[in-house]
Amino acid sequence: MADGFLMEVCVDSVESAVNAERGGAGRIELCAGLIEGGTTPSMGLLQVVKQCVRVPVFVMIRPRGGDFLYSDREVDVMKADARLAKLHGADGLVFGALTEDGRIDTELCMALLAVCRPLPVTFHRAFDMVHDPMVALETLISLGFERVLTSGCDSSALEGLPLIKRLAEQAKGRIVVVPGGGITERNLQRILEGSSASEFHCSARSARDSGMKFRNPHVAMGASLSASEYSVKVADVAKVRTLNAIAKNIL
């Protein structure tokens, strides 16, 4: 906690987790597939991260990228992943699910929450795809989620700042509203001062060049729009420290 503000850093590697903690993160959200907004990490990654950091590690439970409307088989995967994450030391879990008409899927959320307990649970940015955010917030509170991650239903937390502020005022401490999405050292102060938030979520990443000396420029391992195999994005200690310092200086 940065003198009142808790910084959560989303990471997809052991290196990023270690860097996030070194930079002052108060909590880690562990994911795979950050280019898709985060999917469930491997249990091997969770095990090794838990060996390397002391801050709480919240694990993303999301079986694929794309929308948040899940089939019965995908729900089975989410339940199994939640049980395994608990078994391998997760300190909290992160998921979200919607109905086809853009409301919180209360039935599915209740079933998943039952599997996740007694761990704290965050409803992730599926919230930003809801039809009516004020109604959705009350639903999450009634279901018992500890926090909700949101960019204010906009392209970034800065763009969605007016709604984030309204949500925090409506919440009245019944749920923690966590701004996230496009937070950088350039906009963090405006977001924290304008939202009344006590926590914030960021990735604070920089590109690091691959150590590979031999490189084949004719082959890519993913889709044509995927990132280069020879550039790795990792949480940047300096960026995390800078964000932490900004949060401390606001108070």
C-alpha positions in Angstrom: 0.0 0.0 0.0 1.6 3.3 -1.2 0.6 5.3 1.9 -3.1 4.7 1.2 -3.0 3.6 -2.4 -2.6 0.0 -3.3 -0.9 -0.7 -6.7 -1.9 -3.9 -8.5 0.4 -4.9 -11.4 -0.8 -7.4 -14.0 2.0 -9.8 -15.1 2.4 -12.8 -17.3 5.9 -14.0 -16.3 8.1 -14.7 -13.3 10.4 -11.8 -14.3 7.5 -9.4 -14.4 6.2 -10.6 -11.1 9.6 -10.1 -9.4 10.0 -6.7 -11.1 6.5 -5.6 -9.9 7.3 -6.5 -6.3 10.7 -4.8 -6.5 9.1 -1.6 -7.8 6.6 -1.5 -5.0 3.5 -3.3 -6.2 1.1 -4.2 -3.3 -0.6 -7.0 -5.3 0.0 -9.0 -8.5 -2.6 -10.1 -11.0 -1.2 -13.2 -12.6 -2.3 -13.9 -16.2 -1.3 -15.4 -19.5 -2.1 -13.8 -22.8 -2.0 -10.1 -21.8 -2.4 -9.2 -25.5 -5.9 -10.6 -25.2 -6.6 -8.8 -21.9 -5.5 -11.7 -19.8 -6.3 -15.4 -19.6 -5.7 -18.2 -17.1 -2.0 -18.7 -16.4 -0.4 -22.1 -16.1 -0.2 -23.6 -12.7 3.5 -24.0 -13.2 3.8 -20.2 -13.5 1.7 -19.7 -10.4 3.8 -22.2 -8.4 7.1 -20.5 -9.4 5.8 -16.9 -8.9 4.6 -17.9 -5.4 8.1 -19.1 -4.6 9.6 -15.8 -5.9 7.4 -13.0 -4.4 5.8 -12.3 -1.1 3.0 -9.9 -2.1 -0.5 -11.4 -2.7 -1.0 -13.1 -6.1 -4.5 -12.9 -7.6 -5.0 -15.4 -10.4 -7.0 -14.7 -13.6 -9.7 -17.3 -14.3 -10.6 -16.8 -18.0 -10.5 -19.7 -20.4 -10.0 -17.7 -23.6 -9.9 -14.3 -25.1 -12.9 -12.7 -26.6 -16.3 -12.1 -25.0 -17.5 -13.1 -21.5 -20.4 -15.4 -22.5 -19.3 -18.9 -21.6 -20.5 -22.4 -22.6 -21.1 -25.1 -20.1 -17.8 -26.8 -21.0 -15.9 -23.5 -20.5 -17.6 -23.1 -17.1 -16.3 -26.6 -16.2 -12.8 -25.4 -17.2 -13.1 -22.2 -15.1 -14.2 -24.2 -12.0 -11.4 -26.6 -12.4 -8.9 -23.8 -12.9 -10.2 -22.0 -9.8 -9.8 -25.2 -7.7 -6.2 -25.7 -9.0 -5.3 -22.1 -8.4 -6.4 -22.4 -4.8 -4.5 -25.6 -4.4 -1.3 -24.0 -5.8 -1.4 -21.0 -3.4 -3.4 -18.3 -5.1 -4.2 -15.5 -2.6 -7.3 -14.3 -4.6 -9.1 -15.0 -7.9 -10.3 -12.8 -10.7 -13.1 -13.6 -13.1 -16.1 -12.1 -14.9 -19.1 -13.5 -16.8 -22.0 -11.8 -18.6 -25.3 -12.8 -20.1 -25.9 -12.4 -23.9 -27.8 -9.1 -23.2 -24.9 -7.5 -21.3 -25.9 -8.1 -17.7 -23.9 -9.8 -14.9 -24.5 -13.6 -15.2 -25.6 -13.9 -11.5 -26.2 -17.7 -11.7 -22.7 -18.4 -13.1 -21.0 -15.9 -10.8 -22.7 -17.5 -7.7 -21.5 -21.0 -8.8 -17.9 -19.7 -9.4 -17.8 -17.7 -6.2 -18.7 -20.9 -4.3 -15.7 -22.6 -5.8 -13.4 -19.6 -5.1 -14.3 -19.1 -1.5 -12.9 -18.4 1.0 -10.5 -16.4 -1.2 -11.3 -12.8 -2.1 -12.6 -12.3 -5.7 -12.3 -9.5 -8.2 -14.8 -9.0 -11.0 -12.5 -8.1 -14.0 -13.0 -5.7 -16.9 -15.9 -7.8 -18.3 -17.7 -5.0 -16.3 -16.7 -2.6 -19.0 -19.0 -4.5 -21.5 -22.2 -4.3 -19.4 -25.4 -2.7 -20.6 -26.0 -0.6 -17.4 -22.9 -0.2 -15.1 -24.8 1.3 -12.2 -27.2 -1.7 -12.0 -24.3 -4.1 -12.6 -22.4 -2.6 -9.7 -25.3 -3.3 -7.3 -25.4 -6.9 -8.6 -21.7 -7.4 -7.9 -22.2 -6.0 -4.4 -25.1 -8.3 -3.7 -23.1 -11.3 -5.0 -20.3 -10.5 -2.6 -17.4 -9.5 -4.9 -14.6 -7.7 -3.0 -13.6 -5.5 -5.9 -14.3 -4.6 -9.5 -11.7 -3.6 -12.1 -12.9 -1.0 -14.6 -11.9 1.5 -17.2 -15.2 3.2 -16.7 -16.7 1.4 -19.7 -14.4 3.4 -22.0 -11.1 2.9 -23.9 -9.0 3.8 -20.9 -9.4 4.7 -17.2 -8.7 8.3 -18.1 -11.4 8.4 -20.7 -13.8 6.6 -18.3 -12.9 8.7 -15.3 -16.3 10.4 -14.9 -18.0 7.0 -14.6 -15.3 5.6 -12.3 -16.0 8.5 -10.0 -19.8 7.9 -10.1 -19.2 4.2 -9.4 -16.9 4.9 -6.4 -19.5 7.3 -5.0 -22.3 4.8 -5.5 -20.3 2.0 -3.9 -19.8 3.9 -0.6 -17.2 1.4 0.4 -19.3 -1.7 -0.2 -17.0 -2.8 -3.0 -13.6 -1.5 -4.0 -13.7 0.2 -7.4 -10.3 -0.3 -9.0 -9.4 1.9 -12.0 -7.5 0.1 -14.7 -6.7 0.4 -18.4 -4.1 2.5 -20.0 -2.7 3.9 -16.7 0.7 5.4 -17.0 3.0 7.8 -15.1 1.5 10.6 -17.3 -2.1 10.2 -16.2 -2.1 8.4 -12.9 -2.3 11.5 -10.7 -5.4 12.7 -12.7 -7.0 9.3 -12.4 -6.4 8.9 -8.6 -7.4 12.5 -7.8 -10.5 12.4 -10.0 -11.8 8.9 -9.0 -11.4 8.8 -5.1 -9.9 5.3 -5.7 -7.8 3.6 -3.0 -6.4 1.0 -5.5 -5.3 1.1 -9.1 -4.3 -1.5 -11.7 -1.5 -1.2 -14.3 0.9 -3.3 -16.3 3.9 -0.8 -16.3 5.6 -2.7 -19.1 8.5 -2.0 -21.4 9.8 -4.0 -24.4 13.0 -5.9 -23.9 14.9 -7.3 -26.8 15.3 -11.0 -27.1 18.6 -12.7 -26.3 18.5 -14.7 -29.5 21.5 -14.1 -31.8 20.2 -16.3 -34.7 16.9 -15.0 -36.0 14.7 -16.2 -38.8 12.8 -13.2 -40.2 10.5 -15.4 -42.4 8.6 -17.2 -39.6 6.1 -15.9 -37.0 4.6 -18.1 -34.3 1.2 -16.4 -34.1 -1.2 -14.4 -36.3 0.0 -11.7 -38.6 -0.8 -9.0 -36.0 1.1 -10.8 -33.2 4.1 -9.3 -31.5 7.6 -10.1 -32.7 9.1 -13.3 -31.3 12.3 -11.2 -30.6 10.8 -8.7 -28.3 9.4 -9.5 -24.8 7.3 -7.1 -22.8 8.0 -7.2 -19.1 7.0 -5.1 -16.0 9.6 -2.4 -15.7 10.9 -1.8 -12.2 11.5 1.9 -12.9 8.0 2.4 -14.2 6.5 0.6 -11.2 8.6 2.7 -8.8 7.5 5.9 -10.6 3.8 5.0 -10.4 4.3 4.1 -6.7 6.0 7.5 -6.1 3.2 9.4 -7.8 0.6 7.6 -5.7 2.5 8.4 -2.5 2.9 12.1 -3.4 -0.8 12.6 -4.1 -1.7 12.3 -0.4 
